[in-house]
Amino acid sequence: KVIVLDGGYDHNKADIIKLAKEITGQAVPEIEAWFFSHAHDDHVNAFSSLVNSGKGELKINKLYYSLLTRDYVVQNEPGSLSTYDSFVKALNTFPDSSKVSVQQGDVFEVDASNVDSG
């Protein structure tokens, strides 16, 4: 099973797809879990671009993330607002049942791997 941590910039999406295809052997690779540490462009843009393009290049089962409020971003990180909005748009295409809002100290088991949010 494939687990992705963050994912990188928009230009990293082709590498993610290629690697996932190599690992899974699937034409449309299945990502078991995708974890996001925070919504900056170097962490979420590949995901946002993949999802918002609507091409269905990956099947993503579960998303794990923690988000600041939009108001916080507007006030403290206005240069990150378009990245934040694009990420939220991509998240909103998934049903609530496939999304997990991560809190500090959470531990998640994915297959035989444990992920600790610290």
Backbone as XML, in Angstrom:
<?xml version="1.0"?>
<chain id="A" units="angstrom">
  <residue number="1" name="LYS">
    <atom name="N" x="0.838" y="-1.182" z="0.000"/>
    <atom name="CA" x="0.000" y="0.000" z="0.000"/>
    <atom name="C" x="0.875" y="1.235" z="0.000"/>
  </residue>
  <residue number="2" name="VAL">
    <atom name="N" x="0.371" y="2.300" z="-0.606"/>
    <atom name="CA" x="1.125" y="3.531" z="-0.740"/>
    <atom name="C" x="0.615" y="4.567" z="0.261"/>
  </residue>
  <residue number="3" name="ILE">
    <atom name="N" x="1.562" y="5.169" z="0.977"/>
    <atom name="CA" x="1.293" y="6.276" z="1.884"/>
    <atom name="C" x="2.131" y="7.453" z="1.397"/>
  </residue>
  <residue number="4" name="VAL">
    <atom name="N" x="1.504" y="8.620" z="1.252"/>
    <atom name="CA" x="2.215" y="9.816" z="0.811"/>
    <atom name="C" x="2.245" y="10.812" z="1.964"/>
  </residue>
  <residue number="5" name="LEU">
    <atom name="N" x="3.414" y="11.413" z="2.167"/>
    <atom name="CA" x="3.573" y="12.484" z="3.149"/>
    <atom name="C" x="3.819" y="13.770" z="2.382"/>
  </residue>
  <residue number="6" name="ASP">
    <atom name="N" x="2.940" y="14.724" z="2.562"/>
    <atom name="CA" x="2.961" y="15.998" z="1.846"/>
    <atom name="C" x="2.887" y="15.724" z="0.349"/>
  </residue>
  <residue number="7" name="GLY">
    <atom name="N" x="3.885" y="15.962" z="-0.428"/>
    <atom name="CA" x="3.780" y="15.707" z="-1.861"/>
    <atom name="C" x="4.521" y="16.709" z="-2.722"/>
  </residue>
  <residue number="8" name="GLY">
    <atom name="N" x="4.718" y="17.899" z="-2.206"/>
    <atom name="CA" x="5.544" y="18.841" z="-2.934"/>
    <atom name="C" x="4.790" y="19.824" z="-3.793"/>
  </residue>
  <residue number="9" name="TYR">
    <atom name="N" x="5.585" y="20.456" z="-4.641"/>
    <atom name="CA" x="5.090" y="21.476" z="-5.564"/>
    <atom name="C" x="4.288" y="20.855" z="-6.699"/>
  </residue>
  <residue number="10" name="ASP">
    <atom name="N" x="3.620" y="21.703" z="-7.452"/>
    <atom name="CA" x="2.840" y="21.267" z="-8.605"/>
    <atom name="C" x="3.687" y="20.425" z="-9.560"/>
  </residue>
  <residue number="11" name="HIS">
    <atom name="N" x="4.931" y="20.822" z="-9.800"/>
    <atom name="CA" x="5.767" y="20.090" z="-10.761"/>
    <atom name="C" x="6.169" y="18.697" z="-10.249"/>
  </residue>
  <residue number="12" name="ASN">
    <atom name="N" x="5.873" y="18.368" z="-8.990"/>
    <atom name="CA" x="6.181" y="17.042" z="-8.448"/>
    <atom name="C" x="5.081" y="16.017" z="-8.719"/>
  </residue>
  <residue number="13" name="LYS">
    <atom name="N" x="3.936" y="16.459" z="-9.233"/>
    <atom name="CA" x="2.810" y="15.529" z="-9.395"/>
    <atom name="C" x="3.118" y="14.391" z="-10.365"/>
  </residue>
  <residue number="14" name="ALA">
    <atom name="N" x="3.835" y="14.655" z="-11.442"/>
    <atom name="CA" x="4.173" y="13.587" z="-12.395"/>
    <atom name="C" x="5.035" y="12.525" z="-11.729"/>
  </residue>
  <residue number="15" name="ASP">
    <atom name="N" x="5.950" y="12.953" z="-10.877"/>
    <atom name="CA" x="6.803" y="11.998" z="-10.160"/>
    <atom name="C" x="5.981" y="11.149" z="-9.192"/>
  </residue>
  <residue number="16" name="ILE">
    <atom name="N" x="5.000" y="11.760" z="-8.538"/>
    <atom name="CA" x="4.140" y="11.021" z="-7.611"/>
    <atom name="C" x="3.356" y="9.951" z="-8.367"/>
  </residue>
  <residue number="17" name="ILE">
    <atom name="N" x="2.769" y="10.336" z="-9.477"/>
    <atom name="CA" x="1.996" y="9.377" z="-10.279"/>
    <atom name="C" x="2.895" y="8.249" z="-10.779"/>
  </residue>
  <residue number="18" name="LYS">
    <atom name="N" x="4.051" y="8.599" z="-11.323"/>
    <atom name="CA" x="4.978" y="7.597" z="-11.855"/>
    <atom name="C" x="5.405" y="6.614" z="-10.770"/>
  </residue>
  <residue number="19" name="LEU">
    <atom name="N" x="5.807" y="7.126" z="-9.622"/>
    <atom name="CA" x="6.245" y="6.262" z="-8.530"/>
    <atom name="C" x="5.108" y="5.383" z="-8.015"/>
  </residue>
  <residue number="20" name="ALA">
    <atom name="N" x="3.924" y="5.956" z="-7.878"/>
    <atom name="CA" x="2.771" y="5.168" z="-7.409"/>
    <atom name="C" x="2.426" y="4.058" z="-8.400"/>
  </residue>
  <residue number="21" name="LYS">
    <atom name="N" x="2.547" y="4.339" z="-9.690"/>
    <atom name="CA" x="2.298" y="3.299" z="-10.701"/>
    <atom name="C" x="3.332" y="2.185" z="-10.599"/>
  </residue>
  <residue number="22" name="GLU">
    <atom name="N" x="4.597" y="2.572" z="-10.388"/>
    <atom name="CA" x="5.663" y="1.573" z="-10.249"/>
    <atom name="C" x="5.440" y="0.700" z="-9.024"/>
  </residue>
  <residue number="23" name="ILE">
    <atom name="N" x="5.038" y="1.313" z="-7.927"/>
    <atom name="CA" x="4.842" y="0.565" z="-6.683"/>
    <atom name="C" x="3.630" y="-0.359" z="-6.767"/>
  </residue>
  <residue number="24" name="THR">
    <atom name="N" x="2.529" y="0.153" z="-7.299"/>
    <atom name="CA" x="1.281" y="-0.619" z="-7.285"/>
    <atom name="C" x="1.075" y="-1.483" z="-8.519"/>
  </residue>
  <residue number="25" name="GLY">
    <atom name="N" x="1.698" y="-1.102" z="-9.636"/>
    <atom name="CA" x="1.442" y="-1.810" z="-10.885"/>
    <atom name="C" x="0.066" y="-1.499" z="-11.456"/>
  </residue>
  <residue number="26" name="GLN">
    <atom name="N" x="-0.585" y="-0.468" z="-10.950"/>
    <atom name="CA" x="-1.939" y="-0.106" z="-11.387"/>
    <atom name="C" x="-1.893" y="1.084" z="-12.346"/>
  </residue>
  <residue number="27" name="ALA">
    <atom name="N" x="-2.774" y="1.066" z="-13.340"/>
    <atom name="CA" x="-2.863" y="2.187" z="-14.281"/>
    <atom name="C" x="-3.325" y="3.457" z="-13.564"/>
  </residue>
  <residue number="28" name="VAL">
    <atom name="N" x="-4.260" y="3.301" z="-12.629"/>
    <atom name="CA" x="-4.692" y="4.388" z="-11.750"/>
    <atom name="C" x="-4.326" y="3.945" z="-10.341"/>
  </residue>
  <residue number="29" name="PRO">
    <atom name="N" x="-3.165" y="4.375" z="-9.878"/>
    <atom name="CA" x="-2.662" y="3.897" z="-8.586"/>
    <atom name="C" x="-3.568" y="4.288" z="-7.421"/>
  </residue>
  <residue number="30" name="GLU">
    <atom name="N" x="-3.622" y="3.381" z="-6.460"/>
    <atom name="CA" x="-4.403" y="3.608" z="-5.246"/>
    <atom name="C" x="-3.462" y="4.083" z="-4.140"/>
  </residue>
  <residue number="31" name="ILE">
    <atom name="N" x="-3.781" y="5.252" z="-3.597"/>
    <atom name="CA" x="-3.057" y="5.799" z="-2.460"/>
    <atom name="C" x="-3.880" y="5.479" z="-1.215"/>
  </residue>
  <residue number="32" name="GLU">
    <atom name="N" x="-3.335" y="4.672" z="-0.337"/>
    <atom name="CA" x="-4.071" y="4.283" z="0.865"/>
    <atom name="C" x="-4.298" y="5.471" z="1.793"/>
  </residue>
  <residue number="33" name="ALA">
    <atom name="N" x="-3.255" y="6.274" z="1.990"/>
    <atom name="CA" x="-3.361" y="7.430" z="2.883"/>
    <atom name="C" x="-2.427" y="8.535" z="2.400"/>
  </residue>
  <residue number="34" name="TRP">
    <atom name="N" x="-2.913" y="9.761" z="2.471"/>
    <atom name="CA" x="-2.093" y="10.913" z="2.116"/>
    <atom name="C" x="-2.134" y="11.860" z="3.305"/>
  </residue>
  <residue number="35" name="PHE">
    <atom name="N" x="-0.964" y="12.116" z="3.893"/>
    <atom name="CA" x="-0.817" y="12.977" z="5.068"/>
    <atom name="C" x="-0.247" y="14.329" z="4.655"/>
  </residue>
  <residue number="36" name="PHE">
    <atom name="N" x="-0.783" y="15.394" z="5.245"/>
    <atom name="CA" x="-0.300" y="16.753" z="4.985"/>
    <atom name="C" x="0.099" y="17.400" z="6.301"/>
  </residue>
  <residue number="37" name="SER">
    <atom name="N" x="1.330" y="17.909" z="6.341"/>
    <atom name="CA" x="1.806" y="18.549" z="7.562"/>
    <atom name="C" x="1.252" y="19.964" z="7.708"/>
  </residue>
  <residue number="38" name="HIS">
    <atom name="N" x="1.163" y="20.694" z="6.597"/>
    <atom name="CA" x="0.575" y="22.035" z="6.604"/>
    <atom name="C" x="0.350" y="22.476" z="5.161"/>
  </residue>
  <residue number="39" name="ALA">
    <atom name="N" x="-0.456" y="23.524" z="5.012"/>
    <atom name="CA" x="-0.915" y="23.919" z="3.675"/>
    <atom name="C" x="-0.051" y="25.007" z="3.046"/>
  </residue>
  <residue number="40" name="HIS">
    <atom name="N" x="1.246" y="24.724" z="2.894"/>
    <atom name="CA" x="2.123" y="25.602" z="2.122"/>
    <atom name="C" x="2.366" y="24.960" z="0.767"/>
  </residue>
  <residue number="41" name="ASP">
    <atom name="N" x="2.716" y="25.778" z="-0.217"/>
    <atom name="CA" x="2.812" y="25.293" z="-1.597"/>
    <atom name="C" x="3.778" y="24.139" z="-1.781"/>
  </residue>
  <residue number="42" name="ASP">
    <atom name="N" x="4.860" y="24.097" z="-1.005"/>
    <atom name="CA" x="5.829" y="23.013" z="-1.146"/>
    <atom name="C" x="5.364" y="21.708" z="-0.499"/>
  </residue>
  <residue number="43" name="HIS">
    <atom name="N" x="4.186" y="21.724" z="0.097"/>
    <atom name="CA" x="3.638" y="20.528" z="0.741"/>
    <atom name="C" x="2.340" y="20.041" z="0.087"/>
  </residue>
  <residue number="44" name="VAL">
    <atom name="N" x="1.531" y="20.953" z="-0.466"/>
    <atom name="CA" x="0.196" y="20.552" z="-0.928"/>
    <atom name="C" x="-0.097" y="20.808" z="-2.404"/>
  </residue>
  <residue number="45" name="ASN">
    <atom name="N" x="0.741" y="21.552" z="-3.100"/>
    <atom name="CA" x="0.382" y="21.928" z="-4.471"/>
    <atom name="C" x="0.265" y="20.748" z="-5.429"/>
  </residue>
  <residue number="46" name="ALA">
    <atom name="N" x="1.093" y="19.736" z="-5.291"/>
    <atom name="CA" x="0.978" y="18.571" z="-6.177"/>
    <atom name="C" x="-0.386" y="17.909" z="-5.993"/>
  </residue>
  <residue number="47" name="PHE">
    <atom name="N" x="-0.784" y="17.715" z="-4.736"/>
    <atom name="CA" x="-2.097" y="17.132" z="-4.441"/>
    <atom name="C" x="-3.215" y="18.000" z="-5.010"/>
  </residue>
  <residue number="48" name="SER">
    <atom name="N" x="-3.178" y="19.289" z="-4.703"/>
    <atom name="CA" x="-4.241" y="20.192" z="-5.161"/>
    <atom name="C" x="-4.360" y="20.175" z="-6.673"/>
  </residue>
  <residue number="49" name="SER">
    <atom name="N" x="-3.242" y="20.205" z="-7.358"/>
    <atom name="CA" x="-3.246" y="20.195" z="-8.812"/>
    <atom name="C" x="-3.808" y="18.885" z="-9.369"/>
  </residue>
  <residue number="50" name="LEU">
    <atom name="N" x="-3.386" y="17.780" z="-8.782"/>
    <atom name="CA" x="-3.895" y="16.472" z="-9.215"/>
    <atom name="C" x="-5.407" y="16.377" z="-9.045"/>
  </residue>
  <residue number="51" name="VAL">
    <atom name="N" x="-5.889" y="16.774" z="-7.897"/>
    <atom name="CA" x="-7.312" y="16.635" z="-7.597"/>
    <atom name="C" x="-8.140" y="17.663" z="-8.370"/>
  </residue>
  <residue number="52" name="ASN">
    <atom name="N" x="-7.698" y="18.907" z="-8.371"/>
    <atom name="CA" x="-8.482" y="19.966" z="-9.007"/>
    <atom name="C" x="-8.492" y="19.877" z="-10.532"/>
  </residue>
  <residue number="53" name="SER">
    <atom name="N" x="-7.560" y="19.103" z="-11.110"/>
    <atom name="CA" x="-7.568" y="18.918" z="-12.566"/>
    <atom name="C" x="-8.718" y="18.021" z="-12.998"/>
  </residue>
  <residue number="54" name="GLY">
    <atom name="N" x="-9.194" y="17.187" z="-12.069"/>
    <atom name="CA" x="-10.323" y="16.314" z="-12.370"/>
    <atom name="C" x="-10.014" y="15.164" z="-13.294"/>
  </residue>
  <residue number="55" name="LYS">
    <atom name="N" x="-8.737" y="14.844" z="-13.487"/>
    <atom name="CA" x="-8.357" y="13.789" z="-14.424"/>
    <atom name="C" x="-8.415" y="12.387" z="-13.827"/>
  </residue>
  <residue number="56" name="GLY">
    <atom name="N" x="-8.553" y="12.262" z="-12.525"/>
    <atom name="CA" x="-8.639" y="10.948" z="-11.907"/>
    <atom name="C" x="-7.388" y="10.114" z="-12.061"/>
  </residue>
  <residue number="57" name="GLU">
    <atom name="N" x="-6.224" y="10.747" z="-11.922"/>
    <atom name="CA" x="-4.965" y="10.043" z="-12.122"/>
    <atom name="C" x="-4.565" y="9.169" z="-10.942"/>
  </residue>
  <residue number="58" name="LEU">
    <atom name="N" x="-5.184" y="9.392" z="-9.795"/>
    <atom name="CA" x="-4.940" y="8.598" z="-8.590"/>
    <atom name="C" x="-6.262" y="8.308" z="-7.901"/>
  </residue>
  <residue number="59" name="LYS">
    <atom name="N" x="-6.313" y="7.198" z="-7.191"/>
    <atom name="CA" x="-7.434" y="6.909" z="-6.298"/>
    <atom name="C" x="-6.899" y="7.086" z="-4.879"/>
  </residue>
  <residue number="60" name="ILE">
    <atom name="N" x="-7.490" y="8.021" z="-4.148"/>
    <atom name="CA" x="-7.011" y="8.329" z="-2.805"/>
    <atom name="C" x="-8.079" y="7.913" z="-1.797"/>
  </residue>
  <residue number="61" name="ASN">
    <atom name="N" x="-7.700" y="7.010" z="-0.894"/>
    <atom name="CA" x="-8.666" y="6.467" z="0.060"/>
    <atom name="C" x="-8.883" y="7.330" z="1.288"/>
  </residue>
  <residue number="62" name="LYS">
    <atom name="N" x="-7.815" y="7.892" z="1.855"/>
    <atom name="CA" x="-7.941" y="8.636" z="3.106"/>
    <atom name="C" x="-6.976" y="9.808" z="3.114"/>
  </residue>
  <residue number="63" name="LEU">
    <atom name="N" x="-7.446" y="10.946" z="3.598"/>
    <atom name="CA" x="-6.657" y="12.168" z="3.710"/>
    <atom name="C" x="-6.541" y="12.555" z="5.171"/>
  </residue>
  <residue number="64" name="TYR">
    <atom name="N" x="-5.337" y="12.880" z="5.598"/>
    <atom name="CA" x="-5.068" y="13.290" z="6.972"/>
    <atom name="C" x="-4.422" y="14.676" z="6.922"/>
  </residue>
  <residue number="65" name="TYR">
    <atom name="N" x="-5.000" y="15.635" z="7.638"/>
    <atom name="CA" x="-4.506" y="16.999" z="7.539"/>
    <atom name="C" x="-4.874" y="17.803" z="8.777"/>
  </residue>
  <residue number="66" name="SER">
    <atom name="N" x="-4.198" y="18.916" z="8.936"/>
    <atom name="CA" x="-4.517" y="19.895" z="9.967"/>
    <atom name="C" x="-4.474" y="21.254" z="9.295"/>
  </residue>
  <residue number="67" name="LEU">
    <atom name="N" x="-5.524" y="22.035" z="9.457"/>
    <atom name="CA" x="-5.600" y="23.331" z="8.787"/>
    <atom name="C" x="-5.736" y="24.471" z="9.781"/>
  </residue>
  <residue number="68" name="LEU">
    <atom name="N" x="-5.029" y="25.545" z="9.516"/>
    <atom name="CA" x="-5.281" y="26.794" z="10.200"/>
    <atom name="C" x="-6.589" y="27.346" z="9.634"/>
  </residue>
  <residue number="69" name="THR">
    <atom name="N" x="-7.161" y="28.328" z="10.279"/>
    <atom name="CA" x="-8.363" y="28.938" z="9.714"/>
    <atom name="C" x="-7.978" y="29.848" z="8.556"/>
  </residue>
  <residue number="70" name="ARG">
    <atom name="N" x="-8.922" y="30.073" z="7.662"/>
    <atom name="CA" x="-8.667" y="30.972" z="6.533"/>
    <atom name="C" x="-8.363" y="32.378" z="7.051"/>
  </residue>
  <residue number="71" name="ASP">
    <atom name="N" x="-9.078" y="32.804" z="8.093"/>
    <atom name="CA" x="-8.825" y="34.127" z="8.675"/>
    <atom name="C" x="-7.381" y="34.257" z="9.148"/>
  </residue>
  <residue number="72" name="TYR">
    <atom name="N" x="-6.842" y="33.204" z="9.761"/>
    <atom name="CA" x="-5.454" y="33.230" z="10.209"/>
    <atom name="C" x="-4.517" y="33.424" z="9.014"/>
  </residue>
  <residue number="73" name="VAL">
    <atom name="N" x="-4.783" y="32.693" z="7.947"/>
    <atom name="CA" x="-3.936" y="32.792" z="6.759"/>
    <atom name="C" x="-4.019" y="34.203" z="6.172"/>
  </residue>
  <residue number="74" name="VAL">
    <atom name="N" x="-5.225" y="34.752" z="6.083"/>
    <atom name="CA" x="-5.401" y="36.108" z="5.552"/>
    <atom name="C" x="-4.599" y="37.110" z="6.377"/>
  </residue>
  <residue number="75" name="GLN">
    <atom name="N" x="-4.654" y="36.987" z="7.677"/>
    <atom name="CA" x="-4.002" y="37.954" z="8.560"/>
    <atom name="C" x="-2.492" y="37.748" z="8.675"/>
  </residue>
  <residue number="76" name="ASN">
    <atom name="N" x="-2.028" y="36.503" z="8.651"/>
    <atom name="CA" x="-0.634" y="36.211" z="8.965"/>
    <atom name="C" x="0.203" y="35.665" z="7.821"/>
  </residue>
  <residue number="77" name="GLU">
    <atom name="N" x="-0.432" y="35.088" z="6.805"/>
    <atom name="CA" x="0.288" y="34.499" z="5.680"/>
    <atom name="C" x="-0.440" y="34.797" z="4.368"/>
  </residue>
  <residue number="78" name="PRO">
    <atom name="N" x="-0.706" y="36.068" z="4.083"/>
    <atom name="CA" x="-1.520" y="36.380" z="2.898"/>
    <atom name="C" x="-0.930" y="35.861" z="1.590"/>
  </residue>
  <residue number="79" name="GLY">
    <atom name="N" x="0.368" y="35.688" z="1.534"/>
    <atom name="CA" x="0.992" y="35.133" z="0.336"/>
    <atom name="C" x="0.664" y="33.665" z="0.106"/>
  </residue>
  <residue number="80" name="SER">
    <atom name="N" x="0.150" y="32.996" z="1.136"/>
    <atom name="CA" x="-0.210" y="31.574" z="1.042"/>
    <atom name="C" x="-1.699" y="31.355" z="0.791"/>
  </residue>
  <residue number="81" name="LEU">
    <atom name="N" x="-2.459" y="32.440" z="0.645"/>
    <atom name="CA" x="-3.915" y="32.310" z="0.556"/>
    <atom name="C" x="-4.376" y="31.516" z="-0.662"/>
  </residue>
  <residue number="82" name="SER">
    <atom name="N" x="-3.798" y="31.748" z="-1.830"/>
    <atom name="CA" x="-4.244" y="31.004" z="-3.015"/>
    <atom name="C" x="-3.924" y="29.515" z="-2.869"/>
  </residue>
  <residue number="83" name="THR">
    <atom name="N" x="-2.778" y="29.192" z="-2.258"/>
    <atom name="CA" x="-2.437" y="27.788" z="-2.000"/>
    <atom name="C" x="-3.432" y="27.173" z="-1.036"/>
  </residue>
  <residue number="84" name="TYR">
    <atom name="N" x="-3.745" y="27.892" z="0.024"/>
    <atom name="CA" x="-4.707" y="27.427" z="1.028"/>
    <atom name="C" x="-6.065" y="27.165" z="0.373"/>
  </residue>
  <residue number="85" name="ASP">
    <atom name="N" x="-6.550" y="28.139" z="-0.400"/>
    <atom name="CA" x="-7.865" y="27.992" z="-1.033"/>
    <atom name="C" x="-7.899" y="26.825" z="-2.011"/>
  </residue>
  <residue number="86" name="SER">
    <atom name="N" x="-6.836" y="26.639" z="-2.776"/>
    <atom name="CA" x="-6.772" y="25.526" z="-3.721"/>
    <atom name="C" x="-6.762" y="24.184" z="-2.991"/>
  </residue>
  <residue number="87" name="PHE">
    <atom name="N" x="-6.045" y="24.131" z="-1.873"/>
    <atom name="CA" x="-5.994" y="22.909" z="-1.065"/>
    <atom name="C" x="-7.370" y="22.593" z="-0.480"/>
  </residue>
  <residue number="88" name="VAL">
    <atom name="N" x="-8.035" y="23.601" z="0.078"/>
    <atom name="CA" x="-9.372" y="23.394" z="0.648"/>
    <atom name="C" x="-10.348" y="22.955" z="-0.443"/>
  </residue>
  <residue number="89" name="LYS">
    <atom name="N" x="-10.250" y="23.553" z="-1.623"/>
    <atom name="CA" x="-11.113" y="23.148" z="-2.751"/>
    <atom name="C" x="-10.903" y="21.671" z="-3.071"/>
  </residue>
  <residue number="90" name="ALA">
    <atom name="N" x="-9.641" y="21.249" z="-3.119"/>
    <atom name="CA" x="-9.339" y="19.841" z="-3.406"/>
    <atom name="C" x="-9.872" y="18.927" z="-2.296"/>
  </residue>
  <residue number="91" name="LEU">
    <atom name="N" x="-9.663" y="19.319" z="-1.047"/>
    <atom name="CA" x="-10.177" y="18.518" z="0.075"/>
    <atom name="C" x="-11.687" y="18.364" z="-0.014"/>
  </residue>
  <residue number="92" name="ASN">
    <atom name="N" x="-12.362" y="19.433" z="-0.402"/>
    <atom name="CA" x="-13.832" y="19.428" z="-0.425"/>
    <atom name="C" x="-14.415" y="18.544" z="-1.514"/>
  </residue>
  <residue number="93" name="THR">
    <atom name="N" x="-13.589" y="18.024" z="-2.406"/>
    <atom name="CA" x="-14.098" y="17.089" z="-3.414"/>
    <atom name="C" x="-14.224" y="15.677" z="-2.852"/>
  </residue>
  <residue number="94" name="PHE">
    <atom name="N" x="-13.697" y="15.458" z="-1.654"/>
    <atom name="CA" x="-13.743" y="14.141" z="-1.014"/>
    <atom name="C" x="-14.859" y="14.096" z="0.020"/>
  </residue>
  <residue number="95" name="PRO">
    <atom name="N" x="-15.483" y="12.929" z="0.176"/>
    <atom name="CA" x="-16.517" y="12.812" z="1.213"/>
    <atom name="C" x="-15.892" y="12.915" z="2.607"/>
  </residue>
  <residue number="96" name="ASP">
    <atom name="N" x="-16.681" y="13.387" z="3.563"/>
    <atom name="CA" x="-16.196" y="13.528" z="4.940"/>
    <atom name="C" x="-15.628" y="12.220" z="5.484"/>
  </residue>
  <residue number="97" name="SER">
    <atom name="N" x="-16.188" y="11.100" z="5.060"/>
    <atom name="CA" x="-15.741" y="9.799" z="5.565"/>
    <atom name="C" x="-14.309" y="9.461" z="5.162"/>
  </residue>
  <residue number="98" name="SER">
    <atom name="N" x="-13.773" y="10.157" z="4.172"/>
    <atom name="CA" x="-12.401" y="9.872" z="3.739"/>
    <atom name="C" x="-11.406" y="10.917" z="4.231"/>
  </residue>
  <residue number="99" name="LYS">
    <atom name="N" x="-11.870" y="11.846" z="5.082"/>
    <atom name="CA" x="-11.009" y="12.923" z="5.579"/>
    <atom name="C" x="-10.892" y="12.846" z="7.095"/>
  </residue>
  <residue number="100" name="VAL">
    <atom name="N" x="-9.678" y="13.068" z="7.578"/>
    <atom name="CA" x="-9.422" y="13.058" z="9.025"/>
    <atom name="C" x="-8.692" y="14.339" z="9.391"/>
  </residue>
  <residue number="101" name="SER">
    <atom name="N" x="-9.300" y="15.125" z="10.266"/>
    <atom name="CA" x="-8.650" y="16.322" z="10.781"/>
    <atom name="C" x="-7.750" y="15.889" z="11.935"/>
  </residue>
  <residue number="102" name="VAL">
    <atom name="N" x="-6.464" y="16.095" z="11.773"/>
    <atom name="CA" x="-5.461" y="15.599" z="12.714"/>
    <atom name="C" x="-5.253" y="16.594" z="13.848"/>
  </residue>
  <residue number="103" name="GLN">
    <atom name="N" x="-5.176" y="16.056" z="15.052"/>
    <atom name="CA" x="-4.868" y="16.853" z="16.236"/>
    <atom name="C" x="-3.512" y="16.415" z="16.772"/>
  </residue>
  <residue number="104" name="GLN">
    <atom name="N" x="-2.829" y="17.315" z="17.450"/>
    <atom name="CA" x="-1.532" y="16.978" z="18.020"/>
    <atom name="C" x="-1.673" y="15.779" z="18.952"/>
  </residue>
  <residue number="105" name="GLY">
    <atom name="N" x="-0.783" y="14.822" z="18.796"/>
    <atom name="CA" x="-0.785" y="13.621" z="19.622"/>
    <atom name="C" x="-1.532" y="12.443" z="19.020"/>
  </residue>
  <residue number="106" name="ASP">
    <atom name="N" x="-2.274" y="12.659" z="17.925"/>
    <atom name="CA" x="-2.984" y="11.563" z="17.270"/>
    <atom name="C" x="-1.995" y="10.552" z="16.700"/>
  </residue>
  <residue number="107" name="VAL">
    <atom name="N" x="-2.365" y="9.297" z="16.760"/>
    <atom name="CA" x="-1.588" y="8.229" z="16.149"/>
    <atom name="C" x="-2.541" y="7.454" z="15.243"/>
  </residue>
  <residue number="108" name="PHE">
    <atom name="N" x="-2.106" y="7.221" z="14.018"/>
    <atom name="CA" x="-2.939" y="6.526" z="13.043"/>
    <atom name="C" x="-2.226" y="5.270" z="12.575"/>
  </residue>
  <residue number="109" name="GLU">
    <atom name="N" x="-2.988" y="4.194" z="12.438"/>
    <atom name="CA" x="-2.446" y="2.964" z="11.896"/>
    <atom name="C" x="-2.960" y="2.802" z="10.477"/>
  </residue>
  <residue number="110" name="VAL">
    <atom name="N" x="-2.037" y="2.690" z="9.552"/>
    <atom name="CA" x="-2.363" y="2.471" z="8.143"/>
    <atom name="C" x="-1.678" y="1.187" z="7.750"/>
  </residue>
  <residue number="111" name="ASP">
    <atom name="N" x="-2.490" y="0.157" z="7.527"/>
    <atom name="CA" x="-1.968" y="-1.178" z="7.267"/>
    <atom name="C" x="-1.078" y="-1.551" z="8.448"/>
  </residue>
  <residue number="112" name="ALA">
    <atom name="N" x="0.203" y="-1.761" z="8.247"/>
    <atom name="CA" x="1.089" y="-2.137" z="9.358"/>
    <atom name="C" x="1.974" y="-0.978" z="9.802"/>
  </residue>
  <residue number="113" name="SER">
    <atom name="N" x="1.639" y="0.230" z="9.357"/>
    <atom name="CA" x="2.452" y="1.405" z="9.707"/>
    <atom name="C" x="1.721" y="2.309" z="10.686"/>
  </residue>
  <residue number="114" name="ASN">
    <atom name="N" x="2.454" y="2.839" z="11.652"/>
    <atom name="CA" x="1.887" y="3.818" z="12.568"/>
    <atom name="C" x="2.431" y="5.194" z="12.216"/>
  </residue>
  <residue number="115" name="VAL">
    <atom name="N" x="1.538" y="6.165" z="12.196"/>
    <atom name="CA" x="1.926" y="7.549" z="11.924"/>
    <atom name="C" x="1.523" y="8.360" z="13.132"/>
  </residue>
  <residue number="116" name="ASP">
    <atom name="N" x="2.495" y="9.055" z="13.719"/>
    <atom name="CA" x="2.295" y="9.845" z="14.939"/>
    <atom name="C" x="2.351" y="11.313" z="14.579"/>
  </residue>
  <residue number="117" name="SER">
    <atom name="N" x="1.300" y="12.055" z="14.962"/>
    <atom name="CA" x="1.252" y="13.479" z="14.605"/>
    <atom name="C" x="2.132" y="14.339" z="15.507"/>
  </residue>
  <residue number="118" name="GLY">
    <atom name="N" x="2.717" y="13.740" z="16.527"/>
    <atom name="CA" x="3.656" y="14.456" z="17.389"/>
    <atom name="C" x="2.978" y="15.473" z="18.179"/>
  </residue>
</chain>
